[in-house]
Amino acid sequence: MRCGKMAAPLPPPAGPAGAWGGVRRRCQRLLYWVPVLFISSILCWSYYAYVTQLCLRECPPPGWAARRVVCLVAYHIFFMLFVWSYWKTIFTLPMNPSKEFHLSYSDKESLEREPRGESQQEVLRRAAKDLPIYTRTMSGAIRYCDRCHLVKPDRCHHCSVCDKCILKMDHHCPWVNNCVGFSNYKFFLLFLAYSLLYCLFIAATDLQYFIKFWTNGLPDTQAKFHIMFLFFAAAMFSVSLSSLFGYHCWLVSKNKSTLEVFRAPIFRHRTDKNGFSLGFSKNLRQVFGDEKKYWLLPVFSSLGDGCSFPTCLVNQDPEQASTPGGLNSTSKSENHLFPAKPLRDSQSHLLTDTPSWSETSAKAEKDKVGMSNPALTMENET
């Protein structure tokens, strides 16, 4: 021991149970990649079957050379966009709540120390009063995650697979081995769109050879079996992808997530399944952004920060409508990281360039967040 510093205690040796738990977790992480490897292998085989067997080795009819070049160029465009969007969906890390939503060390100690529900409510109300929290649990409680020790932002949920809170979580997709949320939802939509176009293009250009297969018009070579199964796979995936893509297009048009369809968001005044809908145009721009040149590319262009969202609701609490005069008595020196209250679509700071909410109204509203309902109780929600 030197310089008055105590040596750090050595960690206890891991027992058989701990070692087995680590091995099991590693095996689970490897198993999670099996669906991704399956899709990747199907994609590699389809490339070989279409480019090598269909376009290069299959004897085309006279005058088909120019058409073959066009098909190869179009195929590679769809293929690259498909792979690019799929890659971005897999390897874009989900966004987690910012540090403002995490409880401080003293608040966590207070929450663990207080045995009564009313005292715990006070701790959560104090932690959430400066945050743009407008949704509640079914019992009217502030949405709190006891695993991540944070107040959940609106539209944020805890993923049991990732074991963390995900901003604007839609679902955990095993086919990409990732959570689909605020950071990669656009990539996921483009992945569905380009994979559907990829399959439809293959099915359309392979159809005539598929018909020849059943009429014995193809030579008895290895290519004929690749051509047959290629059409079957493309047609089968087209059916499933079209329904899934159509469903998510509907979600975008309504500004909903998959979780919000099954459990409508509960605001402080009532449940509203369309509380985040701002109209078709602005719902679309929340996911794809304002610059249309980026809409079809797998680059991030979504609006907002993932922690706060504009809504179509105003005056969510009865107190807000009855006390408008008190908004003018606050100081204008306060700085805010978040919007003071939900605004209509024409007032949203996320969708317009001109800020339409004042700092004076923000201060008054901020003092009310988490305090409007005296019957709030803490409730853990996944």
KOLGUPA-304437 format. One record per residue: x, y, z of N, C-alpha, C in turn. Coordinates in pm, whole numbers, padded with zeros to 5 digits, always signed. Example, Ala and Ser with C-alpha at 12.3 -4.5 7.8 and 13.67 -1.06 7.14 Angstrom:
<lumtors>
+01319-00569+00780+01230-00450+00780+01320-00330+00780;+01285-00225+00708+01367-00106+00714+01290+00003+00787;
</lumtors>
This chain:
<lumtors>
+00085-00118+00000+00000+00000+00000+00089+00123+00000;+00067+00215-00091+00152+00333-00104+00067+00456-00118;+00125+00571-00074+00063+00702-00090-00075+00707-00025;-00097+00626+00075-00223+00629+00147-00341+00576+00070;-00320+00511-00044-00430+00458-00124-00451+00311-00092;-00575+00277-00075-00609+00137-00046-00620+00060-00176;-00572-00060-00173-00583-00146-00292-00728-00186-00313;-00768-00185-00436-00906-00223-00469-00926-00371-00443;-01037-00408-00379-01060-00551-00351-01077-00629-00479;-01024-00749-00478-01036-00835-00594-01179-00886-00606;-01230-00896-00728-01366-00949-00745-01371-01095-00706;-01482-01137-00651-01493-01278-00612-01485-01369-00733;-01423-01484-00718-01413-01575-00832-01550-01621-00877;-01564-01627-01007-01692-01669-01064-01712-01817-01040;-01830-01850-00989-01862-01988-00963-01910-02059-01087;-01942-02187-01074-01993-02261-01189-02122-02202-01245;-02208-02153-01154-02335-02095-01201-02311-01970-01283;-02217-01884-01236-02188-01762-01310-02123-01790-01444;-02032-01887-01448-01967-01923-01574-02068-01981-01672;-02159-02066-01621-02259-02123-01710-02355-02016-01761;-02387-01916-01678-02473-01808-01722-02409-01727-01833;-02277-01703-01824-02207-01630-01929-02205-01707-02060;-02184-01838-02053-02184-01920-02173-02323-01921-02237;-02425-01930-02154-02561-01931-02207-02596-01800-02277;-02553-01688-02218-02581-01558-02282-02509-01546-02416;-02384-01596-02422-02311-01590-02550-02378-01678-02655;-02427-01794-02613-02496-01881-02708-02625-01817-02758;-02695-01749-02667-02817-01680-02709-02788-01570-02809;-02680-01495-02785-02644-01388-02880-02610-01444-03017;-02545-01562-03019-02515-01625-03147-02643-01674-03216;-02736-01729-03139-02861-01777-03198-02943-01664-03256;-02931-01544-03198-03006-01430-03249-02966-01394-03392;-02845-01435-03432-02798-01402-03567-02843-01505-03672;-02906-01614-03629-02947-01717-03725-03046-01663-03828;-03151-01588-03790-03240-01533-03895-03168-01440-03993;-03073-01361-03942-02998-01272-04031-02913-01353-04128;-02849-01457-04079-02770-01542-04167-02858-01614-04269;-02979-01649-04230-03071-01714-04323-03108-01618-04437;-03145-01495-04402-03179-01397-04505-03059-01368-04594;-02940-01357-04534-02819-01329-04612-02787-01442-04708;-02806-01566-04662-02779-01680-04751-02879-01686-04866;-03006-01657-04838-03106-01653-04944-03072-01543-05045;-03025-01430-04995-02989-01319-05084-02870-01355-05172;-02769-01419-05114-02651-01459-05193-02690-01562-05299;-02775-01660-05259-02817-01760-05358-02899-01696-05470;-02987-01601-05436-03068-01537-05539-02980-01458-05637;-02872-01399-05586-02779-01328-05675-02715-01426-05774;-02670-01538-05721-02608-01639-05807-02708-01693-05908;-02829-01725-05862-02928-01786-05952-02971-01688-06060;-02990-01561-06025-03040-01467-06125-02930-01422-06221;-02815-01380-06165-02709-01324-06251-02639-01434-06329;-02595-01537-06258-02514-01639-06323-02599-01736-06405;-02699-01795-06339-02775-01900-06406-02878-01846-06505;-02950-01742-06469-03057-01693-06555-03006-01601-06665;-02925-01503-06627-02885-01401-06725-02761-01436-06806;-02669-01513-06750-02543-01539-06820-02539-01677-06885;-02590-01779-06816-02578-01915-06869-02699-01958-06949;-02817-01904-06914-02936-01944-06987-02930-01887-07129;-02959-01972-07228-02954-01928-07368-03074-01838-07398;-03052-01709-07423-03165-01619-07448-03213-01631-07592;-03336-01591-07617-03385-01589-07756-03312-01484-07836;-03322-01487-07969-03252-01389-08053-03295-01246-08020;-03198-01156-08021-03225-01016-07994-03248-00982-07848;-03215-01076-07757-03241-01053-07615-03121-00992-07544;-03010-00967-07612-02889-00918-07547-02911-00783-07481;-02976-00689-07551-03001-00556-07494-03092-00566-07372;-03192-00652-07381-03282-00669-07267-03210-00728-07148;-03116-00818-07173-03040-00877-07064-02956-00773-06993;-02898-00679-07067-02819-00572-07006-02908-00484-06919;-03026-00450-06969-03119-00368-06891-03160-00439-06763;-03189-00567-06773-03228-00644-06655-03115-00650-06553;-02993-00670-06600-02879-00676-06508-02856-00542-06438;-02868-00433-06510-02849-00301-06449-02957-00274-06345;-03083-00298-06382-03193-00275-06289-03182-00367-06168;-03143-00492-06193-03129-00587-06082-03025-00539-05982;-02911-00494-06029-02806-00451-05938-02842-00324-05862;-02924-00239-05921-02971-00121-05848-03060-00164-05731;-03157-00250-05757-03243-00300-05650-03163-00378-05547;-03068-00455-05593-02987-00536-05501-02906-00447-05407;-02841-00344-05459-02759-00257-05375-02844-00179-05275;-02960-00129-05319-03047-00056-05227-03102-00148-05119;-03133-00270-05157-03180-00370-05060-03072-00398-04956;-02952-00428-05001-02844-00461-04908-02808-00341-04821;-02805-00224-04880-02770-00102-04805-02871-00075-04693;-02998-00078-04723-03100-00052-04622-03104-00164-04517;-03082-00288-04559-03080-00400-04464-02961-00386-04369;-02848-00350-04422-02728-00330-04340-02750-00219-04238;-02808-00108-04282-02831+00005-04191-02933-00033-04083;-03033-00112-04117-03131-00152-04017-03067-00242-03911;-02976-00327-03952-02913-00420-03859-02814-00349-03768;-02729-00266-03824-02614-00215-03750-02630-00071-03700;-02747-00012-03716-02773+00117-03653-02818+00093-03510;-02740+00142-03415-02771+00117-03275-02898+00192-03236;-02987+00127-03161-03107+00197-03113-03069+00311-03019;-03144+00419-03026-03118+00533-02939-03185+00513-02804;-03113+00548-02699-03161+00536-02562-03192+00675-02506;-03273+00682-02401-03305+00813-02343-03180+00888-02299;-03183+01019-02315-03070+01104-02277-03057+01111-02125;-02950+01169-02080-02918+01169-01937-03019+01247-01855;-03094+01339-01918-03193+01415-01843-03302+01326-01785;-03326+01210-01847-03433+01123-01802-03387+01022-01697;-03258+01012-01675-03207+00920-01574-03218+00984-01436;-03253+00903-01338-03260+00954-01201-03120+00982-01149;-03108+01087-01074-02981+01116-01009-02954+01013-00900;-02833+01013-00852-02795+00916-00748-02879+00937-00623;-02902+01062-00587-02981+01090-00467-03126+01049-00486;-03181+01070-00608-03319+01029-00634-03333+00878-00631;-03235+00807-00685-03241+00661-00680-03234+00611-00536;-03149+00674-00454-03142+00635-00314-03274+00663-00243;-03333+00779-00273-03461+00813-00210-03570+00716-00252;-03570+00680-00379-03672+00589-00429-03659+00451-00366;-03537+00406-00344-03516+00276-00282-03541+00280-00131;-03517+00398-00071-03531+00409+00073-03675+00427+00118;-03755+00492+00035-03893+00520+00074-03978+00395+00061;-04040+00351+00170-04122+00230+00162-04263+00256+00115;-04311+00380+00126-04449+00410+00095-04465+00461-00048;-04579+00432-00106-04604+00473-00243-04610+00622-00260;-04669+00694-00164-04683+00838-00177-04547+00907-00178;-04455+00859-00098-04320+00917-00097-04247+00888-00227;-04265+00771-00282-04204+00739-00409-04263+00824-00522;-04394+00852-00511-04455+00939-00610-04390+01076-00610;-04362+01127-00493-04303+01260-00483-04164+01263-00547;-04087+01157-00529-03955+01150-00590-03967+01152-00742;-04058+01074-00797-04076+01069-00942-04132+01200-00996;-04223+01262-00925-04276+01391-00971-04167+01496-00973;-04081+01493-00875-03971+01590-00871-03872+01564-00985;-03848+01438-01017-03754+01406-01125-03812+01437-01262;-03945+01430-01276-04008+01445-01407-04065+01583-01432;-04058+01674-01336-04129+01802-01353-04068+01890-01462;-03939+01874-01493-03876+01954-01598-03866+01881-01730;-03929+01766-01740-03918+01684-01861-04047+01690-01942;-04038+01673-02074-04159+01675-02158-04232+01541-02154;-04282+01506-02037-04351+01380-02018-04501+01406-02018;-04570+01353-02119-04713+01378-02131-04796+01250-02130;-04732+01136-02143-04805+01010-02139-04788+00945-02003;-04884+00862-01967-04887+00797-01837-04915+00648-01855;-04909+00576-01745-04948+00435-01746-05099+00425-01734;-05151+00305-01736-05295+00285-01730-05354+00335-01599;-05277+00334-01492-05326+00381-01364-05297+00529-01341;-05242+00597-01442-05212+00739-01427-05076+00768-01368;-04989+00668-01362-04858+00686-01302-04758+00739-01404;-04653+00802-01355-04541+00840-01439-04471+00712-01484;-04441+00702-01611-04381+00582-01666-04234+00575-01625;-04203+00476-01541-04069+00463-01485-04017+00322-01511;-03891+00312-01551-03827+00182-01574-03736+00151-01457;-03768+00045-01384-03687+00011-01266-03561-00065-01303;-03547-00105-01429-03424-00172-01471-03319-00071-01520;-03365+00031-01592-03273+00134-01641-03266+00254-01546;-03355+00259-01446-03358+00367-01347-03375+00503-01416;-03479+00513-01495-03507+00638-01564-03656+00657-01582;-03693+00784-01596-03829+00819-01632-03841+00802-01783;-03937+00724-01826-03947+00693-01969-03999+00812-02047;-03929+00852-02153-03985+00953-02243-04111+00899-02313;-04188+00989-02368-04305+00947-02444-04263+00854-02558;-04340+00749-02578-04323+00651-02685-04198+00564-02665;-04138+00570-02549-04020+00488-02518-04066+00365-02442;-04004+00250-02471-04038+00125-02404-03911+00046-02377;-03919-00040-02278-03805-00125-02243-03813-00254-02322;-03705-00287-02394-03698-00410-02473-03639-00520-02386;-03711-00628-02373-03663-00738-02290-03548-00813-02355;-03537-00808-02488-03428-00875-02557-03299-00793-02546;-03309-00665-02577-03192-00576-02566-03163-00537-02422;-03261-00551-02333-03249-00514-02192-03213-00367-02175;-03279-00282-02251-03261-00138-02238-03383-00067-02292;-03399+00059-02255-03510+00139-02303-03477+00195-02441;-03571+00184-02534-03551+00223-02673-03646+00339-02706;-03592+00447-02762-03673+00562-02799-03765+00527-02915;-03892+00563-02901-03996+00537-03000-03985+00393-03053;-03987+00302-02959-03972+00162-02996-04095+00114-03073;-04071+00047-03187-04178-00013-03265-04191-00162-03232;-04083-00234-03245-04081-00375-03210-03937-00423-03218;-03912-00539-03161-03781-00604-03178-03794-00705-03290;-03717-00685-03396-03730-00769-03516-03620-00875-03518;-03655-01003-03512-03551-01107-03517-03483-01116-03652;-03549-01071-03760-03490-01081-03893-03376-00981-03913;-03367-00882-03828-03254-00788-03834-03173-00793-03705;-03216-00876-03610-03149-00888-03480-03126-00750-03417;-03229-00669-03419-03216-00534-03367-03353-00482-03330;-03354-00383-03244-03478-00314-03212-03506-00211-03321;-03628-00206-03366-03670-00105-03463-03732+00010-03385;-03667+00126-03392-03713+00241-03317-03681+00370-03389;-03665+00476-03310-03647+00609-03368-03525+00616-03459;-03417+00553-03422-03292+00568-03497-03290+00494-03629;-03368+00386-03643-03359+00305-03766-03495+00269-03825;-03601+00338-03783-03733+00304-03839-03740+00337-03988;-03681+00449-04029-03677+00481-04171-03602+00375-04249;-03489+00328-04196-03413+00224-04264-03495+00095-04275;-03571+00065-04172-03654-00056-04174-03762-00045-04281;-03823+00071-04295-03924+00090-04400-03862+00076-04539;-03746+00136-04558-03680+00124-04688-03636-00020-04715;-03595-00089-04611-03560-00231-04626-03681-00312-04674;-03797-00287-04617-03919-00356-04662-03952-00317-04806;-03941-00187-04838-03976-00141-04972-03883-00199-05078;-03751-00193-05054-03657-00240-05155-03654-00392-05164;-03677-00460-05054-03685-00606-05062-03809-00649-05140;-03920-00575-05123-04041-00605-05201-04018-00578-05350;-03956-00466-05384-03926-00436-05524-03830-00539-05582;-03733-00580-05503-03636-00680-05546-03706-00811-05582;-03796-00856-05495-03866-00982-05521-03963-00970-05638;-04033-00856-05647-04125-00838-05759-04052-00833-05893;-03936-00768-05894-03859-00760-06018-03812-00899-06061;-03763-00978-05966-03717-01113-05999-03834-01198-06050;-03948-01190-05980-04063-01270-06021-04112-01230-06160;-04113-01101-06190-04163-01055-06319-04072-01098-06434;-03941-01086-06416-03847-01120-06523-03823-01270-06535;-03854-01343-06429-03834-01488-06430-03960-01564-06471;-04072-01494-06483-04199-01560-06508-04200-01638-06640;-04148-01577-06745-04152-01646-06875-04070-01774-06873;-03960-01776-06800-03879-01899-06791-03947-02002-06702;-04018-01953-06601-04092-02044-06514-04203-02114-06594;-04267-02041-06682-04370-02101-06768-04307-02202-06864;-04191-02168-06919-04122-02261-07009-04082-02389-06936;-04052-02378-06809-04014-02497-06732-04129-02598-06732;-04251-02552-06712-04365-02643-06706-04410-02689-06845;-04369-02620-06948-04403-02663-07085-04287-02732-07154;-04186-02767-07073-04067-02836-07124-03996-02755-07233;-04000-02623-07217-03933-02537-07314-03792-02502-07276;-03748-02542-07155-03612-02515-07112-03526-02639-07130;-03399-02621-07165-03308-02736-07175-03286-02797-07037;-03261-02925-07036-03243-02998-06910-03104-02972-06855;-03089-02856-06788-02960-02818-06730-02982-02781-06584;-02869-02751-06518-02877-02711-06378-02952-02580-06361;-02950-02494-06461-03012-02363-06450-03163-02372-06433;-03227-02475-06491-03373-02481-06487-03424-02495-06344;-03352-02566-06258-03396-02582-06121-03374-02453-06040;-03266-02382-06067-03246-02251-06003-03356-02154-06045;-03393-02158-06172-03496-02068-06223-03631-02098-06158;-03661-02225-06141-03789-02261-06081-03797-02216-05935;-03697-02252-05856-03699-02216-05714-03683-02066-05693;-03615-01998-05784-03601-01854-05774-03737-01786-05786;-03819-01834-05878-03952-01775-05894-04039-01805-05772;-04033-01929-05721-04111-01965-05603-04071-01877-05484;-03942-01861-05460-03896-01781-05346-03936-01635-05361;-03918-01580-05481-03952-01439-05503-04101-01415-05486;-04184-01505-05538-04328-01489-05525-04373-01504-05381;-04316-01599-05309-04355-01621-05170-04318-01501-05083;-04196-01452-05096-04154-01336-05017-04230-01210-05059;-04270-01199-05184-04346-01082-05228-04479-01072-05155;-04546-01186-05137-04675-01186-05069-04661-01141-04924;-04564-01200-04853-04547-01165-04711-04496-01023-04694;-04404-00979-04780-04349-00844-04768-04451-00737-04803;-04538-00765-04900-04638-00665-04938-04734-00636-04823;-04776-00740-04751-04866-00717-04637-04794-00644-04525;-04669-00682-04497-04595-00616-04389-04563-00471-04425;-04523-00446-04549-04493-00310-04592-04619-00223-04592;-04731-00278-04637-04856-00204-04635-04898-00168-04494;-04877-00260-04400-04911-00231-04260-04827-00117-04204;-04697-00117-04232-04611-00010-04179-04634+00122-04252;-04676+00118-04376-04716+00242-04443-04837+00303-04375;-04929+00219-04335-05046+00268-04260-05003+00326-04126;-04907+00262-04059-04857+00315-03932-04795+00454-03950;-04717+00470-04057-04655+00599-04082-04761+00706-04110;-04862+00670-04186-04966+00768-04218-05043+00813-04095;-05050+00728-03992-05120+00761-03868-05025+00803-03756;-04895+00802-03784-04793+00834-03683-04809+00748-03559;-04812+00618-03582-04824+00522-03473-04708+00424-03480;-04684+00357-03370-04591+00244-03368-04671+00117-03348;-04607+00003-03370-04675-00124-03351-04724-00140-03208;-04643-00098-03112-04683-00108-02971-04802-00017-02941;-04808+00100-03005-04918+00193-02980-05048+00146-03043;-05041+00058-03141-05163+00000-03198-05226-00096-03098;-05144-00175-03030-05195-00270-02932-05230-00205-02799;-05160-00096-02765-05191-00022-02642-05183+00127-02674;-05297+00189-02687-05301+00331-02723-05235+00414-02616;-05162+00520-02655-05097+00605-02555-05198+00673-02464;-05164+00678-02337-05250+00738-02236-05190+00872-02196;-05258+00979-02226-05213+01112-02188-05270+01146-02050;-05231+01263-02000-05272+01297-01864-05422+01320-01853;-05487+01353-01965-05629+01380-01957-05713+01259-01998;-05661+01178-02093-05740+01064-02140-05654+00981-02235;-05708+00866-02273-05643+00784-02376-05679+00838-02514;-05578+00849-02600-05602+00899-02735-05514+00821-02831;-05576+00737-02913-05498+00654-03005-05438+00734-03119;-05491+00855-03145-05438+00941-03251-05371+01066-03194;-05325+01058-03071-05269+01175-03006-05144+01230-03073;-05066+01146-03141-04943+01191-03205-04961+01217-03355;-05081+01197-03406-05104+01217-03548-05117+01366-03580;-05042+01411-03680-05040+01552-03719-05093+01574-03860;-05154+01472-03919-05193+01480-04059-05095+01403-04145;-05142+01351-04257-05061+01260-04338-04927+01320-04378;-04926+01444-04428-04803+01504-04478-04698+01517-04368;-04738+01567-04254-04641+01589-04147-04606+01460-04074;-04697+01365-04072-04662+01233-04020-04553+01169-04105;-04565+01184-04237-04464+01130-04328-04330+01198-04307;-04331+01330-04288-04206+01402-04272-04139+01377-04138;-04217+01335-04039-04153+01300-03911-04061+01181-03926;-04094+01089-04016-04010+00971-04037-03903+00996-04143;-03940+01061-04253-03848+01075-04367-03778+01211-04372;-03824+01309-04298-03757+01439-04296-03816+01536-04396;-03761+01655-04395-03810+01763-04480-03747+01763-04619;-03625+01709-04631-03555+01712-04760-03587+01585-04838;-03664+01602-04946-03712+01488-05023-03601+01413-05094;-03488+01478-05115-03379+01410-05184-03322+01295-05103;-03349+01292-04972-03299+01184-04886-03404+01078-04858;-03525+01096-04905-03632+01004-04869-03605+00862-04913;-03550+00844-05032-03532+00709-05086-03395+00650-05056;-03314+00722-04979-03180+00674-04944-03174+00634-04797;-03105+00526-04764-03093+00484-04624-02996+00571-04545;-03025+00699-04535-02950+00792-04452-03048+00853-04354;-03002+00880-04233-03093+00928-04130-03138+01070-04162;-03268+01091-04166-03323+01224-04193-03451+01250-04114;-03482+01164-04016-03604+01182-03938-03597+01309-03854;-03714+01366-03826-03720+01489-03749-03725+01459-03600;-03670+01551-03521-03680+01541-03377-03559+01477-03313;-03570+01459-03181-03461+01400-03103-03497+01264-03045;-03620+01218-03067-03662+01089-03016-03711+01091-02873;-03687+01202-02802-03729+01212-02662-03860+01288-02645;-03889+01380-02735-04014+01457-02727-04077+01462-02865;-04209+01459-02867-04283+01454-02993-04398+01553-02989;-04423+01620-03100-04541+01707-03106-04667+01623-03110;-04774+01676-03056-04902+01607-03059-05008+01702-03113;-05124+01646-03140-05236+01727-03185-05321+01774-03069;-05270+01759-02946-05347+01793-02828-05300+01925-02770;-05391+02005-02722-05359+02126-02646-05443+02126-02520;-05391+02195-02417-05462+02203-02290-05499+02065-02239;-05397+01982-02224-05425+01845-02183-05483+01839-02042;-05443+01932-01956-05495+01934-01820-05601+02042-01807;-05706+02020-01729-05805+02126-01707-05745+02251-01648;-05638+02236-01567-05577+02352-01504-05516+02446-01607;-05467+02392-01719-05402+02476-01818-05500+02572-01883;-05623+02527-01904-05720+02613-01970-05774+02720-01877;-05771+02694-01747-05832+02788-01654-05736+02892-01601;-05606+02877-01626-05510+02971-01569-05418+03027-01676;-05470+03088-01780-05380+03141-01881-05310+03267-01837;-05369+03340-01741-05308+03466-01701-05179+03448-01626;-05165+03334-01559-05045+03314-01481-04922+03291-01562;-04936+03277-01693-04820+03247-01776-04732+03368-01796;-04782+03488-01771-04705+03608-01799-04617+03651-01684;-04626+03584-01570-04554+03628-01453-04421+03559-01437;-04382+03477-01530-04258+03401-01516-04143+03474-01580;-04024+03433-01540-03903+03496-01592-03873+03448-01732;-03812+03532-01814-03775+03497-01949-03630+03453-01960;-03568+03431-01847-03426+03395-01850-03404+03245-01853;-03513+03165-01848-03499+03020-01845-03470+02968-01986;-03381+02869-01994-03355+02799-02119-03416+02661-02112;-03472+02616-02223-03541+02487-02225-03482+02401-02335;-03465+02273-02299-03418+02177-02398-03533+02115-02474;-03653+02126-02420-03767+02058-02477-03882+02156-02495;-03980+02122-02581-04096+02208-02594-04176+02211-02466;-04239+02325-02439-04308+02343-02312-04433+02257-02301;-04505+02239-02410-04628+02160-02404-04658+02107-02544;-04744+02007-02553-04782+01960-02686-04852+02069-02764;-04823+02078-02892-04878+02182-02977-04946+02120-03098;-05035+02196-03160-05098+02149-03282-04993+02142-03392;-05029+02075-03500-04931+02050-03606-04878+02181-03665;-04959+02286-03669-04911+02412-03726-04818+02485-03631;-04808+02438-03505-04723+02505-03407-04601+02423-03368;-04589+02304-03421-04484+02214-03375-04346+02266-03410;-04259+02270-03311-04122+02316-03337-04043+02213-03414;-04092+02089-03419-04021+01986-03494-04054+01991-03643;-04165+02053-03680-04210+02049-03817-04211+02185-03884;-04182+02290-03813-04174+02422-03871-04046+02487-03829;-04000+02584-03907-03876+02651-03876-03894+02765-03777;-04015+02818-03765-04038+02931-03677-04088+02882-03543;-04017+02908-03433-04064+02863-03302-04191+02937-03264;-04290+02862-03218-04418+02923-03187-04453+02917-03040;-04363+02865-02957-04392+02864-02815-04294+02956-02745;-04342+03027-02648-04260+03127-02578-04200+03066-02454;-04091+03125-02411-04025+03076-02291-04107+03107-02167;-04189+03210-02172-04271+03241-02057-04376+03135-02034;-04443+03095-02140-04541+02988-02125-04473+02857-02092;-04351+02838-02141-04278+02715-02111-04251+02701-01963;-04215+02809-01898-04182+02802-01756-04304+02764-01674;-04418+02824-01703-04538+02793-01629-04581+02649-01653;-04572+02607-01778-04611+02471-01809-04515+02371-01747;-04386+02406-01745-04286+02315-01692-04310+02291-01544;-04359+02391-01470-04385+02375-01328-04501+02282-01301;-04583+02260-01406-04700+02176-01387-04677+02033-01428;-04575+02005-01506-04553+01870-01557-04533+01774-01440;-04609+01667-01436-04597+01569-01330-04672+01606-01204;-04732+01729-01193-04799+01771-01072-04949+01787-01089;-04997+01772-01213-05137+01801-01237-05230+01696-01179;-05183+01575-01161-05266+01468-01111-05215+01425-00975;-05281+01462-00865-05229+01428-00733-05236+01281-00702;-05306+01205-00785-05322+01061-00756-05224+00976-00831;-05115+01039-00884-05019+00961-00959-04953+00857-00872;-04932+00738-00927-04862+00632-00856-04755+00577-00948;-04650+00526-00889-04542+00468-00968-04585+00331-01016;-04559+00307-01144-04594+00177-01202-04490+00142-01304;-04431+00025-01290-04332-00021-01386-04403-00074-01508;-04350-00040-01628-04414-00078-01753-04307-00119-01851;-04328-00231-01918-04233-00275-02019-04274-00225-02153;
</lumtors>
